[in-house]
Amino acid sequence: MGFSVPEVLHEVQLNGGNGFNVAGMAFAGIPAVLIGHNEHVAWTSTTATGDNLDHYLEPLCDAGGGRDTGHVFNGTCRPFDTRVETINVRGAAPVSVTVLRSIHGPVVGKDGGVAVSQKRAHCRTRCSPRGTRAESSGTSPSSARFGSRRGATLWVRQIP
């Protein structure tokens, strides 16, 4: 994370009733130990800058709905999945945006006859448009690990 002034993280030890005793690292001003230990268990988190997002250049084609309504995949013109998202704006009329999705994932840009789509590394075939997993594989580069003295280990993954 590097150094900053004022420092964002600090070392803490919290003691309380009923044998509560925990030590570790916390964000300044937040009474929770993010990385730490007590007499029975230790925990940590990882924040890797791993490659978890693939970008695809999708050649545009006419999928029957007019120019640039589809993308070429395996030599075949496939129509984009489309949906309209309505964004409510305070003090103004709602704004409607058409969201496109290719076989690889959501389209994040179009330029010069090519669409750019993104696919998360944890999606084997496709993730749902609302951010929940349809299928997953491997581990996410952002996760937390908990270990106990009895040898049990629990991984909790954050799904990007």
KOLFILO-877147 format. One record per residue (C-alpha): residue number from 1; residue in three letters; x, y, z. Coordinates in steps of 0.001 Angstrom, whole numbers, plus 500000, padded with zeros to 6 digits. Example, Ala and Ser with C-alpha at 12.3 -4.5 7.8 and 13.67 -1.06 7.14 Angstrom:
<nodes>
+-----+------+--------+--------+--------+
: pos : code :     px :     py :     pz :
+-----+------+--------+--------+--------+
:   1 :  ALA : 512300 : 495500 : 507800 :
:   2 :  SER : 513670 : 498940 : 507140 :
+-----+------+--------+--------+--------+
</nodes>
This chain:
<nodes>
+-----+------+--------+--------+--------+
: pos : code :     px :     py :     pz :
+-----+------+--------+--------+--------+
:   1 :  MET : 500000 : 500000 : 500000 :
:   2 :  GLY : 502903 : 502352 : 500494 :
:   3 :  PHE : 503239 : 505131 : 503020 :
:   4 :  SER : 500905 : 508085 : 503394 :
:   5 :  VAL : 500465 : 511053 : 505684 :
:   6 :  PRO : 498317 : 510780 : 507632 :
:   7 :  GLU : 498770 : 507015 : 507765 :
:   8 :  VAL : 495669 : 505053 : 506749 :
:   9 :  LEU : 496522 : 501888 : 508692 :
:  10 :  HIS : 497743 : 501412 : 512230 :
:  11 :  GLU : 498645 : 498587 : 514595 :
:  12 :  VAL : 496115 : 497886 : 517337 :
:  13 :  GLN : 495434 : 495562 : 520237 :
:  14 :  LEU : 491919 : 495382 : 521616 :
:  15 :  ASN : 491119 : 493805 : 524998 :
:  16 :  GLY : 487716 : 493416 : 526575 :
:  17 :  GLY : 485466 : 491384 : 528817 :
:  18 :  ASN : 485051 : 487615 : 528641 :
:  19 :  GLY : 488655 : 487127 : 527482 :
:  20 :  PHE : 488361 : 489263 : 524334 :
:  21 :  ASN : 491899 : 489897 : 523083 :
:  22 :  VAL : 492810 : 490648 : 519473 :
:  23 :  ALA : 495835 : 492282 : 517863 :
:  24 :  GLY : 496624 : 493296 : 514319 :
:  25 :  MET : 496097 : 496011 : 511744 :
:  26 :  ALA : 493108 : 498316 : 511322 :
:  27 :  PHE : 492076 : 501302 : 509259 :
:  28 :  ALA : 492355 : 504516 : 511237 :
:  29 :  GLY : 489086 : 505337 : 512971 :
:  30 :  ILE : 487468 : 501948 : 512418 :
:  31 :  PRO : 487278 : 499642 : 515454 :
:  32 :  ALA : 487761 : 496403 : 513542 :
:  33 :  VAL : 490976 : 494440 : 513137 :
:  34 :  LEU : 491303 : 493637 : 509436 :
:  35 :  ILE : 494442 : 491513 : 509613 :
:  36 :  GLY : 495237 : 490019 : 512965 :
:  37 :  HIS : 495075 : 487216 : 515489 :
:  38 :  ASN : 493864 : 486169 : 518898 :
:  39 :  GLU : 494728 : 483148 : 521007 :
:  40 :  HIS : 492790 : 480748 : 518754 :
:  41 :  VAL : 492649 : 482048 : 515199 :
:  42 :  ALA : 494529 : 484279 : 512752 :
:  43 :  TRP : 493201 : 486018 : 509633 :
:  44 :  THR : 494510 : 488018 : 506740 :
:  45 :  SER : 493436 : 489407 : 503393 :
:  46 :  THR : 495030 : 489551 : 499995 :
:  47 :  THR : 494739 : 492283 : 497438 :
:  48 :  ALA : 496686 : 491152 : 494450 :
:  49 :  THR : 496840 : 493059 : 491234 :
:  50 :  GLY : 496290 : 489871 : 489305 :
:  51 :  ASP : 495023 : 489670 : 485784 :
:  52 :  ASN : 491348 : 488956 : 486354 :
:  53 :  LEU : 489837 : 490819 : 483402 :
:  54 :  ASP : 490201 : 489920 : 479728 :
:  55 :  HIS : 489407 : 492372 : 476939 :
:  56 :  TYR : 488152 : 491184 : 473554 :
:  57 :  LEU : 488078 : 493098 : 470291 :
:  58 :  GLU : 484853 : 491985 : 468618 :
:  59 :  PRO : 484527 : 492788 : 464889 :
:  60 :  LEU : 481086 : 494315 : 464293 :
:  61 :  CYS : 478618 : 492959 : 461745 :
:  62 :  ASP : 474987 : 493193 : 460671 :
:  63 :  ALA : 473123 : 490528 : 462640 :
:  64 :  GLY : 469826 : 491258 : 460925 :
:  65 :  GLY : 468981 : 494425 : 462838 :
:  66 :  GLY : 471176 : 496802 : 460865 :
:  67 :  ARG : 474790 : 497906 : 460911 :
:  68 :  ASP : 476822 : 497046 : 464050 :
:  69 :  THR : 474010 : 495017 : 465675 :
:  70 :  GLY : 476203 : 491957 : 466135 :
:  71 :  HIS : 479740 : 490699 : 466531 :
:  72 :  VAL : 481751 : 488036 : 464730 :
:  73 :  PHE : 482509 : 484938 : 466811 :
:  74 :  ASN : 484051 : 481804 : 465261 :
:  75 :  GLY : 483351 : 483185 : 461803 :
:  76 :  THR : 479643 : 483699 : 462471 :
:  77 :  CYS : 477801 : 486971 : 462969 :
:  78 :  ARG : 476002 : 486782 : 466331 :
:  79 :  PRO : 473551 : 489400 : 467569 :
:  80 :  PHE : 474394 : 491231 : 470762 :
:  81 :  ASP : 472236 : 490529 : 473799 :
:  82 :  THR : 470642 : 493880 : 474598 :
:  83 :  ARG : 468770 : 495339 : 477504 :
:  84 :  VAL : 467743 : 498839 : 478453 :
:  85 :  GLU : 468852 : 500174 : 481833 :
:  86 :  THR : 466969 : 503150 : 483252 :
:  87 :  ILE : 468984 : 505430 : 485492 :
:  88 :  ASN : 466958 : 507689 : 487774 :
:  89 :  VAL : 468472 : 511153 : 488041 :
:  90 :  ARG : 467525 : 513426 : 490908 :
:  91 :  GLY : 465921 : 516612 : 489648 :
:  92 :  ALA : 465848 : 515432 : 486030 :
:  93 :  ALA : 464148 : 512947 : 483766 :
:  94 :  PRO : 465329 : 509309 : 483928 :
:  95 :  VAL : 468021 : 508387 : 481409 :
:  96 :  SER : 467751 : 505165 : 479422 :
:  97 :  VAL : 470923 : 503410 : 478264 :
:  98 :  THR : 471079 : 500397 : 475965 :
:  99 :  VAL : 473573 : 497861 : 477286 :
: 100 :  LEU : 475148 : 495420 : 474830 :
: 101 :  ARG : 476607 : 492038 : 475673 :
: 102 :  SER : 478709 : 489769 : 473447 :
: 103 :  ILE : 479522 : 486100 : 473905 :
: 104 :  HIS : 482485 : 487244 : 476039 :
: 105 :  GLY : 480706 : 489730 : 478287 :
: 106 :  PRO : 479496 : 493334 : 478466 :
: 107 :  VAL : 480510 : 495744 : 475709 :
: 108 :  VAL : 482391 : 498684 : 477215 :
: 109 :  GLY : 483107 : 500582 : 474006 :
: 110 :  LYS : 482759 : 500666 : 470226 :
: 111 :  ASP : 485070 : 502324 : 467723 :
: 112 :  GLY : 486035 : 501857 : 464101 :
: 113 :  GLY : 483995 : 498733 : 463395 :
: 114 :  VAL : 485117 : 496959 : 466567 :
: 115 :  ALA : 483425 : 496513 : 469942 :
: 116 :  VAL : 485454 : 496037 : 473124 :
: 117 :  SER : 483997 : 493538 : 475564 :
: 118 :  GLN : 485196 : 492375 : 478961 :
: 119 :  LYS : 485195 : 488942 : 480548 :
: 120 :  ARG : 486000 : 488329 : 484198 :
: 121 :  ALA : 488550 : 485582 : 484810 :
: 122 :  HIS : 486221 : 483758 : 487211 :
: 123 :  CYS : 483522 : 483302 : 484536 :
: 124 :  ARG : 484022 : 480147 : 482512 :
: 125 :  THR : 481182 : 480733 : 480120 :
: 126 :  ARG : 479253 : 483767 : 481249 :
: 127 :  CYS : 478379 : 485769 : 484318 :
: 128 :  SER : 474913 : 487149 : 484786 :
: 129 :  PRO : 474458 : 490819 : 483876 :
: 130 :  ARG : 473624 : 491708 : 487471 :
: 131 :  GLY : 477025 : 490607 : 488770 :
: 132 :  THR : 476207 : 487219 : 490244 :
: 133 :  ARG : 478079 : 484151 : 489129 :
: 134 :  ALA : 476646 : 481702 : 486672 :
: 135 :  GLU : 479796 : 479573 : 486801 :
: 136 :  SER : 483110 : 480138 : 488505 :
: 137 :  SER : 486575 : 478708 : 488353 :
: 138 :  GLY : 489757 : 479168 : 490323 :
: 139 :  THR : 490221 : 481741 : 493030 :
: 140 :  SER : 489698 : 485435 : 492821 :
: 141 :  PRO : 492808 : 487575 : 493310 :
: 142 :  SER : 491014 : 489421 : 496079 :
: 143 :  SER : 490179 : 487171 : 498980 :
: 144 :  ALA : 490452 : 486658 : 502703 :
: 145 :  ARG : 491923 : 483652 : 504491 :
: 146 :  PHE : 491053 : 482482 : 507966 :
: 147 :  GLY : 493007 : 479783 : 509776 :
: 148 :  SER : 492513 : 478163 : 513172 :
: 149 :  ARG : 494862 : 476348 : 515533 :
: 150 :  ARG : 492929 : 473149 : 514805 :
: 151 :  GLY : 494109 : 473267 : 511199 :
: 152 :  ALA : 490890 : 474404 : 509559 :
: 153 :  THR : 491258 : 476949 : 506765 :
: 154 :  LEU : 488453 : 478968 : 505243 :
: 155 :  TRP : 488810 : 481053 : 502081 :
: 156 :  VAL : 486273 : 483795 : 501489 :
: 157 :  ARG : 486380 : 485155 : 497962 :
: 158 :  GLN : 485275 : 488571 : 496826 :
: 159 :  ILE : 483573 : 488338 : 493453 :
: 160 :  PRO : 484503 : 491337 : 491368 :
+-----+------+--------+--------+--------+
</nodes>
